[in-house]
Amino acid sequence: MHSRRPAVVRIPGVASSPRRHRVRCRHGAAPRVHPSPPARTACDALDMEPITQLDEDEIFVFGSNADGAHAAGAARTAVERFGAVWGEGDGLHGQSYAIDTMSGPEVLADRVAAFLRFAAEHPRLRFLLTPIGTGIAGYQPHEVAPLFAGAPANVVLPPEFAKLL
């Protein structure tokens, strides 16, 4: 079987290296840009390639717990690759931003709102959001995605969320 190269999603108005783009559709699916502002990206496929490296203006956004025990999944990747700090379960550390997804829906909504304010205050940064809350926290994408409605254009949503907004 012939392997196709993933399609690259480019975000209008966001600078990025011509060599490395983090948001890619698998299986050669064509990316699409949603017309409603702010511009959203999504893939026809339901998943993205794992984020393994970042440009200097990119931030890896992941789900965490209040204790900052980043033992698995995207949280572990954040510690191993992007500067997340063990014991810090919220906010910016290195090139990662933790959002508490394990302390209940009210806390999740509050922490997402705080993240969106932070992203709006830092328009030169590009925030690559993982599908937070949909792993060990147990939420479904349709429960989390609405929290990101109206996100600034510098927040790149995962396809699972973008297709619902």
C-alpha positions, 0 to 999 in steps of 0.5 A, spaced: 500 500 500 502 506 498 503 511 503 501 518 502 504 524 505 499 528 510 496 534 508 499 541 511 494 546 514 496 553 514 493 558 519 492 565 515 495 570 519 500 566 523 507 565 522 510 559 521 516 555 519 516 553 512 519 546 514 515 544 520 507 545 521 504 541 527 497 541 524 496 535 519 491 531 517 492 524 516 491 519 510 492 525 505 485 528 507 484 535 505 484 540 510 478 545 510 478 552 513 471 554 516 468 560 514 466 563 520 471 568 524 475 567 527 478 562 522 478 555 524 482 549 521 480 542 521 481 535 517 476 531 514 480 525 518 478 525 525 485 525 528 492 529 527 499 526 527 502 527 534 505 533 535 513 532 536 516 539 535 514 546 536 516 552 532 519 558 537 512 561 537 508 555 538 505 552 545 502 545 546 496 545 550 494 539 554 489 537 559 492 536 566 490 534 573 490 539 579 496 536 582 500 536 575 502 529 575 503 529 568 504 521 567 501 519 561 498 521 554 499 529 552 501 531 559 507 526 559 509 529 552 508 536 555 513 534 560 518 530 556 518 535 550 515 542 551 517 544 558 511 542 562 513 542 570 511 536 574 507 538 580 504 544 576 497 543 573 495 549 570 498 555 566 504 556 561 510 552 563 516 552 557 512 551 551 506 548 554 500 550 557 496 546 562 488 546 563 485 542 569 480 537 566 480 532 572 477 537 577 469 537 574 466 541 569 465 547 572 473 548 573 474 545 566 470 551 564 473 556 568 480 554 566 478 554 559 476 561 559 482 563 563 486 560 557 482 563 552 484 570 555 491 568 555 491 566 548 488 573 546 493 577 550 498 573 546 496 574 539 504 573 537 503 566 540 500 560 536 496 555 541 496 548 538 490 545 542 490 537 544 483 534 544 483 536 552 478 532 557 477 526 552 482 521 554 482 519 562 478 525 564 472 522 560 469 527 557 466 527 550 468 532 544 461 535 544 462 536 551 468 540 551 468 543 544 463 549 546 468 551 551 472 554 545 467 557 541 469 564 540 477 562 541 482 567 538 484 565 531 491 564 534 488 557 538 488 551 533 483 547 535 483 539 534 479 536 528 474 533 534 472 540 536 473 544 530 468 540 526 463 541 532 463 549 532 
